């Protein structure tokens, strides 16, 4: 059975302004960004023309769209941008980035107005929109035709194993569309999509190319972050178990260049394995737990629960802080699955309470969770098997308030984003507001730093991270 995500119809300008008023303690940028992520947005033909030379969306792991690729009649998947920046407009919004999430029925539309990109809500202008520029290495290909940017997306994201060996409904995380997304990318014939395991030497070459581009701009090779990720390996892949497989990539990337900070995402590991990771060159580890509640963890993550379990997963996150330090343990949580049907919490209050208890436990132990928003991808188990209405915006806003208050209680340090995209060295990540809310509230000259980065590029922000 195939179903598409249920979407909320009829968001109005009055409703948005009511949220601004009701949640006046939250930055308006956070309120709007959550609404854009939870139910997506759309691009007009004119907006796609304005984005023609921008950084194209990579579909690097998940689709993050509310419609399947086969329904993108204009081949939007090869035209839309990885993220966009919103700013200004009648609400005087400060700049934040928003990950692109396509939904053809969303009331939020990016359009061209007088030749400039604007975000509209039911025809009302909300703010200005700008698109990121691709790095020079995006023009390069290997002899077999593989594009450099399909090895490392936007100068940062390295998906070394494009599938996951948690196969089927008894193993796959139920919100996840990693395997379905890989299949639709292949079916589209619009991606290089060579074998799902990326060659180690390709990764090393692309990283060298990225750093050469950066050095050409600033006159030296700046410190650059990389994130290595991919699907779970249950037994072996290319003759290696999960640890040996991923550590080959981590070591090659860490020691194959000048100055690199390497994060690795895998399943939760025991402390001795984490020490092995650290010795091999891994600087930070993210064991993505996805949801805090024990019963929901068991339901949402059947493979992770069966093979590792809630207790061992939590222990692994805490042990990672001893090995890598507070700034370098930031597991992902797919916020919103707490209310997924049929087994999620029935009320916003109960869902927020559960995850907020997790925030306190984790931050007290030095674990700083990343709060990604659940995008109800139609190929995932949750959406294909059950009607999934939009998660209430109230849930996200109250959860973000709880997260921010917990952060203020423990004041965990925030590691800078050592990106080769100047604006993202200053701003938070596009797929969540977990850093946005801190930067917007705590950094007095936040907007000035963004302006300097946009004016002067990487040179302006190599030494200008938003430390709080």
Secondary structure, 3 states (H helix, E strand, C coil): CCCCCCCCCCCCHHHHHHHHHHCCCCCHHHHHHHHHHHHCEEECHHHHHHCCCECECCCCCCCCCCCCHHHCCCCHHHCCECEEEEEEHHHCEEEEEEECCECCCCCEEEEEECCEEEEEECCEEEEEEEECECCHHHHCECCCCCEHHHCCECCCEEEEECCCCCCCCCCCECCCCHHHHHHHHHHHCCCCCCCCECCHHHHHHHHHHHHHHHHHHHCCCCCEEEEEEECCCCCCECCECHHHHHHHHHHHHHHCCCCEEEEEECCCCCHHHHHHHHHHCCCEEECCCECCCHHHHHHHEHHHHHHCCHHHHHHHHHHHHHHHCHHHCCCEEEECHHHCCCCCCCCHHHHHHHHHHHHHHHHHCCCCCEEEECCCCCCCHHHHHCCCCCCCHHHHHHHHHHHHHHHHHHCCCCCCCCCCCHHHHHCCCCCCCCCHHHHHHHCCCHHHHHHHHHHHCHHHHCCCCCCC
